[in-house]
């Protein structure tokens, strides 16, 4: 019976180790997936931000060429600047969420 007890104890210990490793891998995978989702969201927002910056630049150049002195009061310029500010805030929030998710504090 001693051999059987040692064999059973070894099997139980092995199963316990495999279970612990599986939990760690599952938690890490969950964290990595959360970070990946947030990175995709951030990339989309940065693309929108690039488009807005380009639109703003084109509008300012157009107004400059027209010798318009009220560039800062142009409704399209003001609206684009508001959108840029909102997107920058959202990107900053996502960066914070990415840091938190990477540390395992929060999923986002």
C-alpha positions as CSV (number, residue, x, y, z in Angstrom):
1,X,0.0,0.0,0.0
2,X,2.9,2.4,0.6
3,X,3.7,2.4,-3.1
4,X,0.1,3.1,-4.0
5,X,-0.1,6.0,-1.5
6,X,3.1,7.6,-2.9
7,X,1.7,7.2,-6.5
8,X,-1.6,8.8,-5.5
9,X,0.1,11.7,-3.7
10,X,2.4,12.3,-6.7
11,X,-0.7,12.3,-9.0
12,X,-2.5,14.7,-6.7
13,X,0.5,17.0,-6.5
14,X,0.9,17.0,-10.3
15,X,-2.8,17.8,-10.8
16,X,-2.5,20.7,-8.4
17,X,0.5,22.1,-10.2
18,X,-1.3,21.8,-13.6
19,X,-4.4,23.6,-12.1
20,X,-2.3,26.4,-10.7
21,X,-0.5,26.9,-14.0
22,X,-3.8,26.9,-15.9
23,X,-5.2,29.6,-13.6
24,X,-2.2,31.8,-14.1
25,X,-2.2,31.3,-17.9
26,X,-6.0,32.1,-18.1
27,X,-5.6,35.3,-16.0
28,X,-2.7,36.4,-18.2
29,X,-4.6,35.7,-21.4
30,X,-7.6,37.7,-20.1
31,X,-5.3,40.6,-19.3
32,X,-3.6,40.4,-22.7
33,X,-7.0,40.3,-24.5
34,X,-8.2,43.4,-22.6
35,X,-5.0,45.3,-23.5
36,X,-5.3,44.3,-27.1
37,X,-8.9,45.5,-27.3
38,X,-7.9,48.8,-25.8
39,X,-5.0,49.2,-28.2
40,X,-7.3,48.6,-31.2
41,X,-9.7,51.3,-29.8
42,X,-6.8,53.7,-29.3
43,X,-5.6,53.1,-32.8
44,X,-9.0,53.9,-34.2
45,X,-9.2,57.1,-32.2
46,X,-5.7,58.1,-33.3
47,X,-6.7,57.6,-37.0
48,X,-9.7,59.9,-36.4
49,X,-7.5,62.4,-34.8
50,X,-5.1,62.4,-37.8
51,X,-8.0,63.0,-40.1
52,X,-9.3,65.9,-38.0
53,X,-5.8,67.4,-37.9
54,X,-5.6,67.1,-41.7
55,X,-9.0,68.7,-42.1
56,X,-8.1,71.5,-39.8
57,X,-4.9,72.2,-41.6
58,X,-6.6,72.2,-45.0
59,X,-9.3,74.6,-43.7
60,X,-6.7,77.0,-42.2
61,X,-4.7,77.0,-45.4
62,X,-7.8,77.7,-47.4
63,X,-8.8,80.6,-45.2
64,X,-5.2,81.9,-45.2
65,X,-5.1,81.9,-49.0
66,X,-8.4,83.8,-49.0
67,X,-6.8,86.5,-46.9
68,X,-9.4,85.8,-44.2
69,X,-8.3,87.4,-40.9
70,X,-11.0,85.6,-38.8
71,X,-9.5,82.1,-39.0
72,X,-9.9,81.5,-35.3
73,X,-13.6,82.5,-35.5
74,X,-14.4,80.3,-38.5
75,X,-17.2,77.8,-37.3
76,X,-15.6,74.8,-39.1
77,X,-12.2,75.5,-37.5
78,X,-13.8,75.9,-34.0
79,X,-15.8,72.7,-34.4
80,X,-12.8,70.8,-35.6
81,X,-10.7,72.0,-32.6
82,X,-13.5,70.9,-30.2
83,X,-13.5,67.4,-31.8
84,X,-9.7,67.2,-31.6
85,X,-9.8,68.1,-27.9
86,X,-12.5,65.5,-27.2
87,X,-10.6,62.8,-29.1
88,X,-7.4,63.7,-27.2
89,X,-9.2,63.3,-23.9
90,X,-10.6,59.9,-25.0
91,X,-7.1,58.7,-26.1
92,X,-5.6,59.8,-22.8
93,X,-8.4,57.9,-21.0
94,X,-7.7,54.8,-23.0
95,X,-4.0,55.0,-22.3
96,X,-4.8,55.1,-18.6
97,X,-7.1,52.0,-19.0
98,X,-4.3,50.2,-20.9
99,X,-1.9,50.8,-18.0
100,X,-4.5,49.6,-15.5
101,X,-5.4,46.5,-17.5
102,X,-1.7,45.7,-18.0
103,X,-1.2,45.8,-14.3
104,X,-4.3,43.7,-13.8
105,X,-6.1,46.4,-11.8
106,X,-9.0,46.8,-14.2
107,X,-10.2,45.4,-17.5
108,X,-11.3,48.7,-19.0
